[in-house]
Amino acid sequence: MEETKEIGAALEEFRELQSRYPDQAQQDKVNTQPIIVSRFYDAVTSFYEFGWGTSFHFAPRSSNRSLAASQRDQQEEIVKLLGLEAGMIAGDIGCGIGGPMLHIAKVSGARVAGVNISKHQIQRGRALVEKAGLEQSCEFIQANFLDLPFADNHFDAMYSIEAVCHSPDRVQAFGEVFRALKPGGKLVIFDWVLTELYDDGDPWHRDVRGRVEFANATPSLFTAQEQIDSIRQVGFEILCADDHARNSDPETPWYCSLESRDLSISSLARMPLGRFCTANVTRLLEWLRIAPPGASDAAKMLNIAADALVEAGRLGIFTPSFLVQARKPESVREP
Ligand SMILES: C[S@@+](CC[C@H](N)C(=O)[O-])C[C@H]1O[C@@H](n2cnc3c(N)ncnc32)[C@H](O)[C@@H]1O
């Protein structure tokens, strides 16, 4: 399993592997992507935490709710959609440093096992769980979601927030989730997909998509329909599919946290001026050898990622919050 690396070395390896990725055969992509993702999160997790807190996902926004409150609303919606309650055990696929897992365990009373390929994030997440005193309800497991280390029919419910988009093979990822879920168990996925407005024949759309993919380590975005089809293909019944980001108020779209509209002190690090300051202060700190080598490069890459996401959001060609709620049938036909 992948070890952690310092920011500069991680970024260098990330870039080198990313540049080779498009020309690789599918099996090589499957083998390389977990390393790309690990290097990406080695490089950017401290910046994410600085700008986003402990939950690394978007959420539908309204003018009277902060990003953190909107994220908690979405996490509580997952609890409802899954029917999670005390006595149940849930799997969080691609759990980050555990912000969603901690909140979901707290409000539902269920136990949650979070799977993450990034050793760096797991180390950070375990410290947060200990601080919250939730060791009895939250567990981190370092594993690849393409090969889940759980017996068949292990979980009562499973969810994933903005993580399967990192997969070089979504069908394999959903197949593993299907296998690990009990018959009758529910799955909720919030994920990054291209909307029906995306036109692959439009060079501008393709360019924005390429920048979103490259700067976020999301190798090949699916359309919403491809996402639904691949979840159905592995055996799930689809209960609902919906672009949840559309529930944002028009004046606070999902990407407003990356623009100048989401004014609060804590949001500064995500906004253009804050990002500019972060990149420059980081460069100075790096020069003074206070920040680790590569930190300003990582900040720069995150600025590219944020700008591409805002552009994709304004064009309406992309959503980070495509919701699919699905169920594993009670009786599963043998293949
Ligand atoms: C954008 S973050 C979202 C994290 C978390 N769901 C949240 O909302 O805070 C994506 C997560 O997926 C994890 N991930 C990506 N590829 C993975 C893989 N192949 N196996 C397990 N975890 C993976 C990353 O390490 C990261 O923690």
The ligand as an SDF file (V2000), in Angstrom:
LIG
                    3D

 27 29  0  0  0  0  0  0  0  0999 V2000
  -12.5910   14.6320   -2.8660 C   0  0  0  0  0  0  0  0  0  0  0  0
  -12.0720   13.4880   -1.6470 S   0  0  0  0  0  0  0  0  0  0  0  0
  -13.6250   13.2670   -0.7970 C   0  0  0  0  0  0  0  0  0  0  0  0
  -13.4000   12.7720    0.5930 C   0  0  0  0  0  0  0  0  0  0  0  0
  -14.6400   12.5740    1.4670 C   0  0  0  0  0  0  0  0  0  0  0  0
  -15.6180   11.7370    0.8090 N   0  0  0  0  0  0  0  0  0  0  0  0
  -15.2300   13.8970    1.8590 C   0  0  0  0  0  0  0  0  0  0  0  0
  -16.2880   14.2370    1.2880 O   0  0  0  0  0  0  0  0  0  0  0  0
  -14.6640   14.5730    2.7270 O   0  0  0  0  0  0  0  0  0  0  0  0
  -11.8900   11.9210   -2.5080 C   0  0  0  0  0  0  0  0  0  0  0  0
  -11.3870   10.7790   -1.6290 C   0  0  0  0  0  0  0  0  0  0  0  0
  -11.3950    9.5520   -2.3670 O   0  0  0  0  0  0  0  0  0  0  0  0
  -10.2270    8.8090   -2.0020 C   0  0  0  0  0  0  0  0  0  0  0  0
   -9.9010    7.8350   -3.0660 N   0  0  0  0  0  0  0  0  0  0  0  0
   -9.6320    8.1090   -4.3580 C   0  0  0  0  0  0  0  0  0  0  0  0
   -9.3330    6.9710   -5.0370 N   0  0  0  0  0  0  0  0  0  0  0  0
   -9.4470    5.9580   -4.1430 C   0  0  0  0  0  0  0  0  0  0  0  0
   -9.2860    4.5360   -4.2440 C   0  0  0  0  0  0  0  0  0  0  0  0
   -8.9330    3.9550   -5.3830 N   0  0  0  0  0  0  0  0  0  0  0  0
   -9.5200    3.7990   -3.1510 N   0  0  0  0  0  0  0  0  0  0  0  0
   -9.8790    4.3810   -1.9660 C   0  0  0  0  0  0  0  0  0  0  0  0
  -10.0160    5.7200   -1.8070 N   0  0  0  0  0  0  0  0  0  0  0  0
   -9.8180    6.5060   -2.8880 C   0  0  0  0  0  0  0  0  0  0  0  0
   -9.1810    9.8870   -1.8520 C   0  0  0  0  0  0  0  0  0  0  0  0
   -8.0210    9.4530   -1.1980 O   0  0  0  0  0  0  0  0  0  0  0  0
   -9.9820   10.9520   -1.1070 C   0  0  0  0  0  0  0  0  0  0  0  0
   -9.9800   10.6700    0.2610 O   0  0  0  0  0  0  0  0  0  0  0  0
  1  2  1  0
  2  3  1  0
  2 10  1  0
  3  4  1  0
  4  5  1  0
  5  6  1  0
  5  7  1  0
  7  8  2  0
  7  9  1  0
 10 11  1  0
 11 12  1  0
 11 26  1  0
 12 13  1  0
 13 14  1  0
 13 24  1  0
 14 15  1  0
 14 23  1  0
 15 16  2  0
 16 17  1  0
 17 18  1  0
 17 23  2  0
 18 19  1  0
 18 20  2  0
 20 21  1  0
 21 22  2  0
 22 23  1  0
 24 25  1  0
 24 26  1  0
 26 27  1  0
M  CHG  2   2   1   9  -1
M  END
$$$$
